Amino acid sequence: MLNKKQKKIANIFNENKEVINIINYCISENKNGWICAQKWNHHNYVKIEFAIVDYGVGLIEKTKKQYPSLNSEEIIKKVLSPGFTQSTYEIKSYEDEAYQNSGYGLYVVSNLCRKLNGEFSVLSNDSLYKLEKNEANHSTFFPKFPGTAIKIKLQINDSLNSDELVKQIVKEGELIASNQNNRITTASKKTKSLNL
């Protein structure tokens, strides 16, 4: 079921099912942050850009506690890799197991951006990490940003099958995770599908 934020954002993009699917997928993990979005219609594709800002602890600060020897760039790379999670959240008996945090969400979203001629940027603490196609750039700056901000740009053409693309990215991620230590090797049901 969509939360209120997802419904509001989806209303902006109501003419294209694939665009709605991708946006809902990308923002499904955001519960308390700010979201803004815009789109540009082209002849046979839609370009969308949105940002998610969360003023919590921040992914670098949170991860640094568990991995104090890693620098900010290494932490962001770890967080964006498949099967990595720090979540200790356990599914309650009345909750759906499909929504278990399996550590694939940011991996899938960042790869959706890469495969859809887009851009994925993460800002946390003193670091900005930007992915475009097969290029990654990291820079540091001050003052530090309190929390995490994510910017997503995508180009969605009329022939996209978003569900198949997500399944392909998840399958690639599960293969990568299976060759690494201390990783969850199977993505959650929610991560594998746009239709839950």
PyRosetta script that sets phi, psi and omega in degrees:
from pyrosetta import init, pose_from_sequence

init()
pose = pose_from_sequence("MLNKKQKKIANIFNENKEVINIINYCISENKNGWICAQKWNHHNYVKIEFAIVDYGVGLIEKTKKQYPSLNSEEIIKKVLSPGFTQSTYEIKSYEDEAYQNSGYGLYVVSNLCRKLNGEFSVLSNDSLYKLEKNEANHSTFFPKFPGTAIKIKLQINDSLNSDELVKQIVKEGELIASNQNNRITTASKKTKSLNL")
pose.set_psi(1, 136.6)
pose.set_omega(1, -179.7)
pose.set_phi(2, -74.1)
pose.set_psi(2, 141.3)
pose.set_omega(2, 173.7)
pose.set_phi(3, -83.1)
pose.set_psi(3, 175.6)
pose.set_omega(3, -174.2)
pose.set_phi(4, -61.7)
pose.set_psi(4, -39.9)
pose.set_omega(4, 180.0)
pose.set_phi(5, -63.0)
pose.set_psi(5, -44.8)
pose.set_omega(5, -179.6)
pose.set_phi(6, -61.4)
pose.set_psi(6, -41.3)
pose.set_omega(6, 179.7)
pose.set_phi(7, -62.6)
pose.set_psi(7, -42.1)
pose.set_omega(7, 179.6)
pose.set_phi(8, -64.5)
pose.set_psi(8, -44.7)
pose.set_omega(8, 179.3)
pose.set_phi(9, -65.7)
pose.set_psi(9, -42.4)
pose.set_omega(9, -179.6)
pose.set_phi(10, -60.9)
pose.set_psi(10, -33.2)
pose.set_omega(10, 178.5)
pose.set_phi(11, -62.0)
pose.set_psi(11, -30.0)
pose.set_omega(11, 177.3)
pose.set_phi(12, -66.4)
pose.set_psi(12, -34.1)
pose.set_omega(12, -173.8)
pose.set_phi(13, -111.3)
pose.set_psi(13, 36.4)
pose.set_omega(13, -167.7)
pose.set_phi(14, -70.4)
pose.set_psi(14, -9.6)
pose.set_omega(14, -176.5)
pose.set_phi(15, -89.2)
pose.set_psi(15, -9.6)
pose.set_omega(15, -173.6)
pose.set_phi(16, -130.0)
pose.set_psi(16, 110.5)
pose.set_omega(16, -177.1)
pose.set_phi(17, -59.8)
pose.set_psi(17, -40.9)
pose.set_omega(17, -177.9)
pose.set_phi(18, -66.5)
pose.set_psi(18, -38.3)
pose.set_omega(18, 177.0)
pose.set_phi(19, -63.8)
pose.set_psi(19, -45.4)
pose.set_omega(19, 179.0)
pose.set_phi(20, -61.0)
pose.set_psi(20, -44.3)
pose.set_omega(20, 179.0)
pose.set_phi(21, -57.9)
pose.set_psi(21, -47.8)
pose.set_omega(21, -178.0)
pose.set_phi(22, -64.5)
pose.set_psi(22, -46.1)
pose.set_omega(22, -179.2)
pose.set_phi(23, -63.3)
pose.set_psi(23, -46.0)
pose.set_omega(23, 178.2)
pose.set_phi(24, -58.4)
pose.set_psi(24, -40.2)
pose.set_omega(24, 179.5)
pose.set_phi(25, -64.1)
pose.set_psi(25, -47.3)
pose.set_omega(25, -176.0)
pose.set_phi(26, -65.4)
pose.set_psi(26, -33.9)
pose.set_omega(26, -175.9)
pose.set_phi(27, -102.0)
pose.set_psi(27, 5.9)
pose.set_omega(27, -174.3)
pose.set_phi(28, -64.0)
pose.set_psi(28, -24.4)
pose.set_omega(28, -178.9)
pose.set_phi(29, -86.0)
pose.set_psi(29, -13.9)
pose.set_omega(29, -175.0)
pose.set_phi(30, -82.4)
pose.set_psi(30, 118.1)
pose.set_omega(30, -178.2)
pose.set_phi(31, -108.6)
pose.set_psi(31, -36.5)
pose.set_omega(31, -170.5)
pose.set_phi(32, -122.9)
pose.set_psi(32, -1.6)
pose.set_omega(32, -174.9)
pose.set_phi(33, -88.6)
pose.set_psi(33, -178.7)
pose.set_omega(33, 176.8)
pose.set_phi(34, -94.7)
pose.set_psi(34, 142.8)
pose.set_omega(34, 178.3)
pose.set_phi(35, -132.2)
pose.set_psi(35, 134.9)
pose.set_omega(35, 170.8)
pose.set_phi(36, -134.2)
pose.set_psi(36, 150.7)
pose.set_omega(36, -175.1)
pose.set_phi(37, -148.9)
pose.set_psi(37, 153.9)
pose.set_omega(37, 173.1)
pose.set_phi(38, -150.1)
pose.set_psi(38, 162.4)
pose.set_omega(38, -179.2)
pose.set_phi(39, -144.0)
pose.set_psi(39, 158.2)
pose.set_omega(39, 175.2)
pose.set_phi(40, -132.5)
pose.set_psi(40, 123.8)
pose.set_omega(40, 177.7)
pose.set_phi(41, -87.1)
pose.set_psi(41, 132.9)
pose.set_omega(41, 175.4)
pose.set_phi(42, -122.2)
pose.set_psi(42, 177.8)
pose.set_omega(42, -174.6)
pose.set_phi(43, -55.4)
pose.set_psi(43, -53.4)
pose.set_omega(43, -177.7)
pose.set_phi(44, -125.4)
pose.set_psi(44, 18.4)
pose.set_omega(44, 175.0)
pose.set_phi(45, -155.5)
pose.set_psi(45, 164.8)
pose.set_omega(45, 177.0)
pose.set_phi(46, -120.1)
pose.set_psi(46, 132.6)
pose.set_omega(46, 174.8)
pose.set_phi(47, -103.0)
pose.set_psi(47, 128.1)
pose.set_omega(47, 179.0)
pose.set_phi(48, -125.7)
pose.set_psi(48, 150.7)
pose.set_omega(48, 176.7)
pose.set_phi(49, -142.8)
pose.set_psi(49, 132.2)
pose.set_omega(49, 175.2)
pose.set_phi(50, -148.2)
pose.set_psi(50, 157.8)
pose.set_omega(50, -178.6)
pose.set_phi(51, -128.4)
pose.set_psi(51, 144.3)
pose.set_omega(51, 177.3)
pose.set_phi(52, -123.7)
pose.set_psi(52, 123.6)
pose.set_omega(52, -178.0)
pose.set_phi(53, -123.1)
pose.set_psi(53, 126.8)
pose.set_omega(53, -179.9)
pose.set_phi(54, -127.0)
pose.set_psi(54, 122.7)
pose.set_omega(54, -178.1)
pose.set_phi(55, -94.6)
pose.set_psi(55, 37.8)
pose.set_omega(55, 177.6)
pose.set_phi(56, -83.1)
pose.set_psi(56, -149.3)
pose.set_omega(56, -179.0)
pose.set_phi(57, -64.9)
pose.set_psi(57, -37.7)
pose.set_omega(57, -176.8)
pose.set_phi(58, 98.6)
pose.set_psi(58, 141.0)
pose.set_omega(58, -174.4)
pose.set_phi(59, -67.1)
pose.set_psi(59, -31.2)
pose.set_omega(59, 179.1)
pose.set_phi(60, -69.6)
pose.set_psi(60, -48.7)
pose.set_omega(60, 179.8)
pose.set_phi(61, -60.4)
pose.set_psi(61, -42.9)
pose.set_omega(61, -178.7)
pose.set_phi(62, -64.0)
pose.set_psi(62, -44.0)
pose.set_omega(62, -177.2)
pose.set_phi(63, -74.7)
pose.set_psi(63, -32.5)
pose.set_omega(63, -178.8)
pose.set_phi(64, -59.4)
pose.set_psi(64, -31.2)
pose.set_omega(64, 179.2)
pose.set_phi(65, -63.0)
pose.set_psi(65, -36.8)
pose.set_omega(65, -178.7)
pose.set_phi(66, -87.8)
pose.set_psi(66, -27.3)
pose.set_omega(66, -177.2)
pose.set_phi(67, -129.3)
pose.set_psi(67, 69.3)
pose.set_omega(67, -174.0)
pose.set_phi(68, -64.8)
pose.set_psi(68, -20.9)
pose.set_omega(68, -177.8)
pose.set_phi(69, -83.3)
pose.set_psi(69, -11.0)
pose.set_omega(69, -178.8)
pose.set_phi(70, -84.5)
pose.set_psi(70, 142.9)
pose.set_omega(70, 174.3)
pose.set_phi(71, -84.3)
pose.set_psi(71, 175.0)
pose.set_omega(71, -174.4)
pose.set_phi(72, -59.8)
pose.set_psi(72, -42.4)
pose.set_omega(72, 179.7)
pose.set_phi(73, -63.8)
pose.set_psi(73, -43.3)
pose.set_omega(73, 178.9)
pose.set_phi(74, -62.9)
pose.set_psi(74, -37.9)
pose.set_omega(74, 178.7)
pose.set_phi(75, -64.4)
pose.set_psi(75, -46.6)
pose.set_omega(75, -179.6)
pose.set_phi(76, -61.7)
pose.set_psi(76, -42.3)
pose.set_omega(76, 177.8)
pose.set_phi(77, -60.7)
pose.set_psi(77, -40.1)
pose.set_omega(77, 179.3)
pose.set_phi(78, -65.4)
pose.set_psi(78, -44.5)
pose.set_omega(78, -178.8)
pose.set_phi(79, -64.2)
pose.set_psi(79, -32.7)
pose.set_omega(79, -179.7)
pose.set_phi(80, -84.9)
pose.set_psi(80, -3.4)
pose.set_omega(80, -179.7)
pose.set_phi(81, -84.4)
pose.set_psi(81, 153.3)
pose.set_omega(81, -175.8)
pose.set_phi(82, -71.7)
pose.set_psi(82, 139.1)
pose.set_omega(82, 175.1)
pose.set_phi(83, 82.6)
pose.set_psi(83, 6.7)
pose.set_omega(83, 178.6)
pose.set_phi(84, -97.3)
pose.set_psi(84, 123.5)
pose.set_omega(84, 175.3)
pose.set_phi(85, -146.3)
pose.set_psi(85, 147.9)
pose.set_omega(85, 173.7)
pose.set_phi(86, -108.7)
pose.set_psi(86, 3.2)
pose.set_omega(86, -175.5)
pose.set_phi(87, -65.7)
pose.set_psi(87, 133.4)
pose.set_omega(87, 173.6)
pose.set_phi(88, -109.2)
pose.set_psi(88, 9.6)
pose.set_omega(88, -178.8)
pose.set_phi(89, -65.8)
pose.set_psi(89, 130.7)
pose.set_omega(89, 177.8)
pose.set_phi(90, -112.7)
pose.set_psi(90, 138.2)
pose.set_omega(90, 179.1)
pose.set_phi(91, -66.2)
pose.set_psi(91, 131.4)
pose.set_omega(91, 177.0)
pose.set_phi(92, -80.9)
pose.set_psi(92, 161.9)
pose.set_omega(92, -176.4)
pose.set_phi(93, -60.4)
pose.set_psi(93, -27.9)
pose.set_omega(93, -178.8)
pose.set_phi(94, -91.9)
pose.set_psi(94, -0.1)
pose.set_omega(94, -178.4)
pose.set_phi(95, -99.8)
pose.set_psi(95, 158.2)
pose.set_omega(95, -179.5)
pose.set_phi(96, -82.1)
pose.set_psi(96, 125.1)
pose.set_omega(96, -179.8)
pose.set_phi(97, -60.7)
pose.set_psi(97, -22.3)
pose.set_omega(97, -178.8)
pose.set_phi(98, -58.6)
pose.set_psi(98, -24.2)
pose.set_omega(98, -175.0)
pose.set_phi(99, -95.7)
pose.set_psi(99, 10.1)
pose.set_omega(99, 177.9)
pose.set_phi(100, -57.6)
pose.set_psi(100, 137.4)
pose.set_omega(100, 177.8)
pose.set_phi(101, -73.5)
pose.set_psi(101, 114.8)
pose.set_omega(101, -178.4)
pose.set_phi(102, -111.4)
pose.set_psi(102, 0.7)
pose.set_omega(102, 176.0)
pose.set_phi(103, 82.8)
pose.set_psi(103, 21.9)
pose.set_omega(103, -179.0)
pose.set_phi(104, -112.1)
pose.set_psi(104, -9.6)
pose.set_omega(104, -172.9)
pose.set_phi(105, -57.4)
pose.set_psi(105, -57.8)
pose.set_omega(105, -178.8)
pose.set_phi(106, -67.2)
pose.set_psi(106, -32.8)
pose.set_omega(106, 176.1)
pose.set_phi(107, -60.6)
pose.set_psi(107, -48.6)
pose.set_omega(107, -178.1)
pose.set_phi(108, -65.8)
pose.set_psi(108, -45.6)
pose.set_omega(108, -178.4)
pose.set_phi(109, -62.0)
pose.set_psi(109, -44.9)
pose.set_omega(109, 179.8)
pose.set_phi(110, -63.6)
pose.set_psi(110, -34.6)
pose.set_omega(110, 178.6)
pose.set_phi(111, -78.1)
pose.set_psi(111, -28.0)
pose.set_omega(111, 170.8)
pose.set_phi(112, -59.8)
pose.set_psi(112, -44.3)
pose.set_omega(112, 178.4)
pose.set_phi(113, -60.1)
pose.set_psi(113, -45.7)
pose.set_omega(113, -179.0)
pose.set_phi(114, -61.7)
pose.set_psi(114, -44.5)
pose.set_omega(114, -176.0)
pose.set_phi(115, -78.8)
pose.set_psi(115, -17.1)
pose.set_omega(115, -179.3)
pose.set_phi(116, -109.1)
pose.set_psi(116, 38.5)
pose.set_omega(116, 175.2)
pose.set_phi(117, 50.0)
pose.set_psi(117, 44.0)
pose.set_omega(117, -175.3)
pose.set_phi(118, -121.9)
pose.set_psi(118, -151.4)
pose.set_omega(118, -176.5)
pose.set_phi(119, -150.6)
pose.set_psi(119, 142.9)
pose.set_omega(119, 177.5)
pose.set_phi(120, -130.7)
pose.set_psi(120, 121.4)
pose.set_omega(120, -179.9)
pose.set_phi(121, -126.2)
pose.set_psi(121, 140.1)
pose.set_omega(121, 176.7)
pose.set_phi(122, -124.3)
pose.set_psi(122, 128.7)
pose.set_omega(122, 176.0)
pose.set_phi(123, -118.5)
pose.set_psi(123, 122.0)
pose.set_omega(123, 178.6)
pose.set_phi(124, -154.7)
pose.set_psi(124, 135.8)
pose.set_omega(124, 179.2)
pose.set_phi(125, 57.5)
pose.set_psi(125, -117.6)
pose.set_omega(125, -178.8)
pose.set_phi(126, -107.3)
pose.set_psi(126, 19.1)
pose.set_omega(126, -172.5)
pose.set_phi(127, -124.2)
pose.set_psi(127, 140.1)
pose.set_omega(127, 170.1)
pose.set_phi(128, -122.3)
pose.set_psi(128, 121.6)
pose.set_omega(128, -179.7)
pose.set_phi(129, -119.6)
pose.set_psi(129, 123.3)
pose.set_omega(129, -173.8)
pose.set_phi(130, -125.8)
pose.set_psi(130, 126.5)
pose.set_omega(130, 177.7)
pose.set_phi(131, -112.2)
pose.set_psi(131, 129.7)
pose.set_omega(131, 173.9)
pose.set_phi(132, -137.8)
pose.set_psi(132, 126.2)
pose.set_omega(132, -176.8)
pose.set_phi(133, 47.3)
pose.set_psi(133, -113.5)
pose.set_omega(133, -179.6)
pose.set_phi(134, -110.1)
pose.set_psi(134, 21.1)
pose.set_omega(134, -177.8)
pose.set_phi(135, -115.9)
pose.set_psi(135, 136.4)
pose.set_omega(135, 177.8)
pose.set_phi(136, -125.0)
pose.set_psi(136, 136.3)
pose.set_omega(136, 178.0)
pose.set_phi(137, -129.1)
pose.set_psi(137, 137.4)
pose.set_omega(137, 177.8)
pose.set_phi(138, -124.2)
pose.set_psi(138, 136.8)
pose.set_omega(138, 174.2)
pose.set_phi(139, -141.9)
pose.set_psi(139, 154.6)
pose.set_omega(139, 177.6)
pose.set_phi(140, -114.2)
pose.set_psi(140, 154.7)
pose.set_omega(140, -178.3)
pose.set_phi(141, -157.7)
pose.set_psi(141, 166.4)
pose.set_omega(141, 175.7)
pose.set_phi(142, -132.5)
pose.set_psi(142, 150.1)
pose.set_omega(142, 3.1)
pose.set_phi(143, -75.6)
pose.set_psi(143, 164.3)
pose.set_omega(143, 179.9)
pose.set_phi(144, -68.1)
pose.set_psi(144, 146.4)
pose.set_omega(144, 177.6)
pose.set_phi(145, -91.1)
pose.set_psi(145, 124.7)
pose.set_omega(145, -177.4)
pose.set_phi(146, -84.0)
pose.set_psi(146, 91.5)
pose.set_omega(146, -179.3)
pose.set_phi(147, 129.5)
pose.set_psi(147, -150.1)
pose.set_omega(147, 179.9)
pose.set_phi(148, -139.4)
pose.set_psi(148, 135.3)
pose.set_omega(148, 173.7)
pose.set_phi(149, -124.5)
pose.set_psi(149, 136.1)
pose.set_omega(149, 179.3)
pose.set_phi(150, -124.8)
pose.set_psi(150, 130.7)
pose.set_omega(150, 175.0)
pose.set_phi(151, -115.3)
pose.set_psi(151, 131.9)
pose.set_omega(151, -176.8)
pose.set_phi(152, -125.5)
pose.set_psi(152, 128.8)
pose.set_omega(152, 172.6)
pose.set_phi(153, -122.3)
pose.set_psi(153, 135.7)
pose.set_omega(153, -179.8)
pose.set_phi(154, -140.1)
pose.set_psi(154, 150.5)
pose.set_omega(154, 172.8)
pose.set_phi(155, -121.3)
pose.set_psi(155, 110.7)
pose.set_omega(155, -173.3)
pose.set_phi(156, -109.8)
pose.set_psi(156, 114.7)
pose.set_omega(156, -179.3)
pose.set_phi(157, -88.6)
pose.set_psi(157, 166.5)
pose.set_omega(157, -173.7)
pose.set_phi(158, -64.0)
pose.set_psi(158, -22.5)
pose.set_omega(158, -176.3)
pose.set_phi(159, -95.4)
pose.set_psi(159, 6.0)
pose.set_omega(159, -177.4)
pose.set_phi(160, -65.9)
pose.set_psi(160, 135.8)
pose.set_omega(160, 168.8)
pose.set_phi(161, -109.7)
pose.set_psi(161, 92.2)
pose.set_omega(161, -172.3)
pose.set_phi(162, -62.5)
pose.set_psi(162, -37.4)
pose.set_omega(162, -179.3)
pose.set_phi(163, -63.7)
pose.set_psi(163, -43.6)
pose.set_omega(163, 178.7)
pose.set_phi(164, -65.0)
pose.set_psi(164, -38.8)
pose.set_omega(164, 179.0)
pose.set_phi(165, -64.1)
pose.set_psi(165, -44.1)
pose.set_omega(165, 178.2)
pose.set_phi(166, -61.7)
pose.set_psi(166, -44.8)
pose.set_omega(166, 179.0)
pose.set_phi(167, -59.9)
pose.set_psi(167, -39.7)
pose.set_omega(167, 178.9)
pose.set_phi(168, -64.2)
pose.set_psi(168, -45.9)
pose.set_omega(168, 179.7)
pose.set_phi(169, -63.7)
pose.set_psi(169, -42.5)
pose.set_omega(169, 178.7)
pose.set_phi(170, -61.5)
pose.set_psi(170, -43.4)
pose.set_omega(170, 179.9)
pose.set_phi(171, -61.3)
pose.set_psi(171, -43.7)
pose.set_omega(171, 176.9)
pose.set_phi(172, -61.1)
pose.set_psi(172, -42.7)
pose.set_omega(172, -179.9)
pose.set_phi(173, -64.8)
pose.set_psi(173, -41.9)
pose.set_omega(173, 178.9)
pose.set_phi(174, -62.4)
pose.set_psi(174, -36.5)
pose.set_omega(174, 177.5)
pose.set_phi(175, -66.0)
pose.set_psi(175, -44.4)
pose.set_omega(175, 178.0)
pose.set_phi(176, -61.7)
pose.set_psi(176, -47.2)
pose.set_omega(176, -177.9)
pose.set_phi(177, -63.3)
pose.set_psi(177, -32.9)
pose.set_omega(177, -178.7)
pose.set_phi(178, -66.9)
pose.set_psi(178, -18.3)
pose.set_omega(178, 179.4)
pose.set_phi(179, -100.0)
pose.set_psi(179, 11.7)
pose.set_omega(179, -179.8)
pose.set_phi(180, -124.5)
pose.set_psi(180, 153.5)
pose.set_omega(180, 178.7)
pose.set_phi(181, -79.5)
pose.set_psi(181, 150.3)
pose.set_omega(181, 173.6)
pose.set_phi(182, 56.4)
pose.set_psi(182, 41.7)
pose.set_omega(182, 177.6)
pose.set_phi(183, -122.9)
pose.set_psi(183, 149.3)
pose.set_omega(183, 172.5)
pose.set_phi(184, -79.4)
pose.set_psi(184, 124.7)
pose.set_omega(184, -172.2)
pose.set_phi(185, -96.6)
pose.set_psi(185, -2.6)
pose.set_omega(185, 177.9)
pose.set_phi(186, -130.0)
pose.set_psi(186, 122.8)
pose.set_omega(186, 179.0)
pose.set_phi(187, -71.0)
pose.set_psi(187, 154.8)
pose.set_omega(187, 178.4)
pose.set_phi(188, -67.4)
pose.set_psi(188, 161.7)
pose.set_omega(188, 178.4)
pose.set_phi(189, -59.3)
pose.set_psi(189, -38.6)
pose.set_omega(189, 179.7)
pose.set_phi(190, -64.0)
pose.set_psi(190, -41.9)
pose.set_omega(190, 179.9)
pose.set_phi(191, -64.2)
pose.set_psi(191, -33.3)
pose.set_omega(191, -176.2)
pose.set_phi(192, -79.4)
pose.set_psi(192, -12.3)
pose.set_omega(192, -173.0)
pose.set_phi(193, -139.8)
pose.set_psi(193, 145.0)
pose.set_omega(193, 174.2)
pose.set_phi(194, -86.2)
pose.set_psi(194, -6.6)
pose.set_omega(194, -169.5)
pose.set_phi(195, -103.7)
pose.set_psi(195, 11.3)
pose.set_omega(195, 178.4)
pose.set_phi(196, -94.4)
pose.dump_pdb("model.pdb")
